[in-house]
Amino acid sequence: MARKITFLRHGNAMTPYDGAPDKMRILSAKGRQQAQKRREQSGNPIYDLILCSQVIRTAETALEKYDAPGTLSLSEKLLDA
């Protein structure tokens, strides 16, 4: 069976709150729309595994974009990749 790997950047994020670290920024309404539109454009794929960094907006994008009946795996190591 052929395997498919997809690389995706997170959607548009909210402006950070005062003093909050960048990786705590969440998706904006526009970012959620971007992720949903991308999902529809790619034919609503279903993946067995999604790997993403621990940055909140990356997990939000993954959850918004893909239906993953398997696993969503967060990794700090991916942040610096």
N, C-alpha and C positions, 0 to 999 in steps of 0.2 A: 504494500500500500504506500502510495506517495505521501510524503509529509510536506506540510506547508508552514513556513515561518513568516510572520508578518511583523514588521517594525512600525511603531506608531508613536507619534509625539502626542503629548496631552493636549487637550483643548484649552481655549482661552481661560485664564484664571482671574480671580478677584484680586483687587489691590490689597496688599498685605495690611493687616492691622498694626497699629503702633507697637513696635518692639517684637512682633511675632516673627518667628523664623520663616524664611521663604518656603521651606518644605511643608509648612502648615497651610499654605494658600489652597483654597478650594476652587472648583470650577465655577465660572460665572454662568449665567443663563445662556450667553452666547457660546460658551465652551460646551455646555450640554447639547445645544443645538448642533454644533459642529460634530460632536461625537455621534449623535444620532444620524445625521446626514451621511457621514462617512460609512456608518454601518449599512444604511440603506443602499448606498452606492456600490458597496462591495458584495451585495447580495445576501445580507443577513447571515454571515457564516457562523458556524458553530465550531468551537475549538475545544480540545480536550484539556489544554493547559494554557494558562496565561501567566507570564512572568512580568512583574513590574517592580519598580523601586518603591520604597516606603513613602515617597512623597504623595500626599493625599490626593492631589489632582490626577496623578497617573492612575491610581486605583479607581478613582471615580470615572475616568475616561474609559478604562478597561471594562468596568461594570456597565457603563452606559452603552458602549459600542458592541460588546460581544456577549453572546450567550455561551457560557462556559460550564457545561454540566460537570466537568472534571474539577479543576482546582484553579483558584486564583492565588498565586504564590507571590508574596511580597519579599523583596530582598534588598537589604541596605547596600550590598555589593554592586547592584545595578546602577545605583545613583552616580557612581564615579566611572561607569563604563563608557 
